[in-house]
Amino acid sequence: MRIDIVTLFPEMCENILNESIIGRARARGYLQVCCHQLRDHGEGVHKRVDDCTFGGGKGMLLMAQPIAKAFDEIIEQTAVRPHIVYMSPRGRVLDQKKVKELAKNENIIVLCGHYEGVDERVLEEYDVEEISIGDFVLTGGELPAVILTDAVARMLPGVLSEDVCFEEESHYDGLLEYPQYTRPSAWRGREVPQVLLNGHHEKIKKWRREQSLKVTQKARPDLFEKAELTAEEKRAFGRK
């Protein structure tokens, strides 16, 4: 997969995405991430990329033409029309379902907003999907873009050591993850649940499922109501 991030602060994104698991995945060729300086496509001697909004109001708006030029250059490089995403507080909130959908694309462009946002016309022209990471506002789209890239990248083959690394964690199947423990088996008077120490894999699997349901019901009842439960689980947790 190739992900192109269009931003005024490419170094900010690079510094994070060159580290840890994502950095290793890039080095090994499982993922290609290209961070593009939007100002390279700016207008005039000063490479201007923003202007005042029509109708008045405070703040500056990113202009359509520099963004379009950045998009066109990337499209020419990839020889395909990538799926284009704009990190926007008015977009659909990113969840694991959307992450899995995005991971099916071969090429994604991620546009980072700044100032008061971007000219609406460029979003319409390129059929851009708007995605948010939550109901709050940041100073720019760089951190959301990095979060989206990290979430999508770890779904790709080879990025994690095994598929089970993401298939058994929170949100993958609509539930939160079960509690986990490591050595020592007793710490400050708290014991690791005995079922995890007996080596009986079916019992461990059942325990983890039950704990995952309990954690989700308590912490995220909205997710619990959407989760697919067996008839036995519905009776046990009092869900119709």
N, C-alpha and C positions, 0 to 999 in steps of 0.2 A: 504494500500500500504506500501511496505517496500523499502526504499532507502538506499543503502550502499555507503558511500563515502570513497574511498581509497586515502589516503593523507599522506604527511609527517608532516602535521600540523593539527591533528584532533581537538585540543582544539580551534583553530581558527574558525573552522566550528561550533563546539558545542556552542561556546559563542554567536554566532549570531542566530543559529537555536533553541536555548532554550528560546528565547525572543518572546514577543508579540503573534500574532495569531498562528504562527507555533509552538511556544513553548507550547501554550495551546492545540493545536491539538495533539501534541505528548503526553502530559500529559493525555489527555482524550482518547487516543487510536485510533484516526482517522488516524494517520500516525505513522509509525515506521521509525526512522532514526538512522542508526548505522555508526559511524565514525571510521575507521580502520587505525591504524598506519602502514604504509607501511614498516617501518624499522623493525617491528616485524618479517618480512619475509626476512630480509637481510642476507647476506652471511658473515660467519666468526665471529670472536669475536666482531668485531666492527659493525656488522650488516650492512654491506655495501650494498647500493642499486643503486649506480651509477658507471660509468666508462667512460674512454675516448672514443671518437668516432673513428671508423675505417675510414681511409682516411684522418685523421687530422682534424684540426679545433679547435676553442676555445670552452671551456665549457665542461660540463659533461652531460652524457645521462643516464636516468634511465634504468636499465637493465631489460630484459624480465622476468627472472626467479622469482625475488621477486614479481613482479606484477602478474605473473601467479599463484604463490602460494597463494596470497591474493584472487584472483578470485576463485580459486578452493575451498578455505576454505569457502567462502561465498556461493558458489553453493552447497556445502555439507550441510550448515546450512539451506538453503531455500528449498533444495530438488527439485529445478527447475532451469532452465537456465535463469537467469535474462537478461533483455535487458541491454547491456553494452554501456556506453557513455564515451568518452574521451573528456574533455574540451580542445579544440585545436584551435588556431587562423586560421588554414587552414580548419576548419570544416564549415558546413552549419550554417549560422547565425540564432540564435534562434529567432523564432517569435511565435505568439499566436497559429498559426496552428500547429506548431511542439509541442508546450506545450500541446495542446489538444490530440495530438497523443501519446505523452509520458504518459499522465495521464491514458491512457487505460491499461497500463502495471500494473501487480501486484507487480513486483519486478524490480528495476533498480539499477545497479551498476554505480557509477560515479567515474571515475579515474581523479585525479588531477595531471597534469604534473608539472614538475619543471626543473630547469636548462635549458638544450637545448631540452627537450622533452623526448620521450620514444623510446625504440627500436621498430622499425617498425614491427618486426616479431610477437610481442605479440598482436598488433592490428589486424594483419591478422589471427592469430591463433584463436582468440576469436570473430572474426567478429564484431569488435567494431565500433560503429557509432561516428564520430567526429562532435562535435558541438562547435560553437563559440558564444560569446555574442557581437561581433562587430569587426570591422576592425582595431584592435589595439592589442598590445602585453602587457601582464602583467607579473609580476615576478613569478606567479604560478597560478594553476587552482583552488585554494580554493574559491576565491570570485566568479568566474563564476559558480562553483559547488553549492554554496549557492544560487545564483540567480536562477539557474535552479530548485533547490529543492523548493524554495519559490514559483516560478511560477507554478510548477506542483502541489504542495501541496494544493494551494488555489482553485484548480479545483475539489478537492475531496469532496464527500458528508460529511457534518458535520463540515468541516474546517471553512467555513464562515457561518454566521447566516442564509443566504438565497442565493439561486442560483442567484437571481437578483443582488446580490452584485458584481458578476463578469460578468454577462450576459449583463449589460448595461454600461460597462466601455470601455475604449479605447482598440482597437485592437480585442476585442472578436468577433465582426461581420465584421471586416475589416475596420472599421471607427474609428476615434478619438472621444473621449467623448465630449459631449456638455458642455457648461459653467454651473457651479453650484454656488449657493448662499445660505447664511444663515443669521441669524439675526445680525444686524438690517436691515430693508428693505431699509433704506436710510443711506448711509455712504459717508461722504465727498462730498456730492452733487451727488452721483451716486445712482440711483434707481435700485432695482431689477425689471426685466421685469414684467410688469403687468400680463401677461398670467400665470405666476407662482403663482400668489396670488389669482386667482379667483376660484381655486378648480375644474376646468373643466378638468378632466383627459384626455379626448380625445384631447383637444386643447393643453394641456401640452405635451402629447406624440408626436403630430405633430410638435410642436415647437422644441422639443428636437431633433427630427430626422432632421429637417431643419438645426438647428445649428450644429449638428454633421457633416452634409454634408459640410457646409460652412467652419468649422474648418479644416476638412480633405482636402478640395480642396485648401485651403490657405497654410496650414502647410506641408501637405504630398500629393502633387498632384499624386505621384506614387501610393499611396494607393487608392486615389479617382478614378483613371482610372480603377482599378481592382474591385471596389465596385459594387455590384448589385443594380441597380436603377430601379425604376418604370419608365414607359413611361413619366409620368407627371414630375418626378424629372429630367429626362434627358433633357426635354424641358426647365425646369426652370434653370438648371445649364449649359445649352449649351453643353451637352455631347451627342455624337452620339451613 
